[in-house]
Amino acid sequence: MLHTVNKSPYEKNSLQRCFEYATDGSPVLLIENGVYAVLAAGSHASMVEEAISQHQLRVYALGSDLKLRGISKEQMIAGVLVIDYVGFVNLAAESDKVQSWL
Amino acid sequence: MAAIKKMMYINRTAPHGTVYALEGLEVVLIGAAFEQDVSMAFMDDGVFQLLKGQDAGDTGIKNFAPTYRALGDYDVQKLYVDKVSLQERGLVLEDLQHLTYEDEDEDYAEKPSIRLVSRQELSVLMDQQDVLFNF
């Protein structure tokens, strides 16, 4: 199952809830304001790093949403993978369903 | 002519995802024409509005980040940023756009508009206002 999160973790608990429900190894795609979760020095960074290291979640962020918000590669958590719209489509296509955490 | 009022526009939302940030900025720019004592405060995800390097690329989404640079020309000279909100997001002053205004009392010297403030300081500033607008 593909999980998408479109809310800032600093404003809502959508990402936290997503991480609690996603089974180990699942793909999690951050879109729209969800991409603010990638800030490496931010207070929610450890939650994202733990999801990657302890639960093997594959955390992706949509490149154009990062760029629109002014988040640079240097500011990002190293383990987060940046993908484009084609990558988004591929993730959705290879997943049997999508859970959108709003 | 009515007395000049102190008006603060409080911004607590990220630039995109909702229309609050853009609408708030437009109201500030329109309101600036009425020569009131205007300031803006940025807290919580509102601090993301001021991030440097925002680029809409080919998304078709309007990138209004450059518009904040016009605030100085409209005599909006006080942009208060909540220090704690910035720290929580792992950001520092240098991550924000360098916004300035020209100080007419000092031979139009260029001065920074953004002032980092504590929540205690911002609370005092809010208390001094006549009107608070929230976006």
Chai-1 contact restraints between the chains, C-beta under 6 A:
chainA,res_idxA,chainB,res_idxB,connection_type,confidence,min_distance_angstrom,max_distance_angstrom,comment,restraint_id
A,S8,B,A14,contact,1.0,0.0,6.0,A-B,restraint_1
A,S8,B,D45,contact,1.0,0.0,6.0,A-B,restraint_2
A,Y10,B,D45,contact,1.0,0.0,6.0,A-B,restraint_3
A,E11,B,D45,contact,1.0,0.0,6.0,A-B,restraint_4
A,E32,B,G17,contact,1.0,0.0,6.0,A-B,restraint_5
A,N33,B,A14,contact,1.0,0.0,6.0,A-B,restraint_6
A,N33,B,G17,contact,1.0,0.0,6.0,A-B,restraint_7
A,L39,B,R89,contact,1.0,0.0,6.0,A-B,restraint_8
A,L39,B,G90,contact,1.0,0.0,6.0,A-B,restraint_9
A,A41,B,G90,contact,1.0,0.0,6.0,A-B,restraint_10
A,G42,B,R89,contact,1.0,0.0,6.0,A-B,restraint_11
A,G42,B,G90,contact,1.0,0.0,6.0,A-B,restraint_12
A,S43,B,E88,contact,1.0,0.0,6.0,A-B,restraint_13
A,S64,B,G57,contact,1.0,0.0,6.0,A-B,restraint_14
A,S64,B,T59,contact,1.0,0.0,6.0,A-B,restraint_15
A,K67,B,D55,contact,1.0,0.0,6.0,A-B,restraint_16
A,K67,B,G57,contact,1.0,0.0,6.0,A-B,restraint_17
A,L68,B,A56,contact,1.0,0.0,6.0,A-B,restraint_18
A,L68,B,T59,contact,1.0,0.0,6.0,A-B,restraint_19
A,G70,B,L51,contact,1.0,0.0,6.0,A-B,restraint_20
A,G70,B,K52,contact,1.0,0.0,6.0,A-B,restraint_21
A,G70,B,G53,contact,1.0,0.0,6.0,A-B,restraint_22
A,G70,B,Q54,contact,1.0,0.0,6.0,A-B,restraint_23
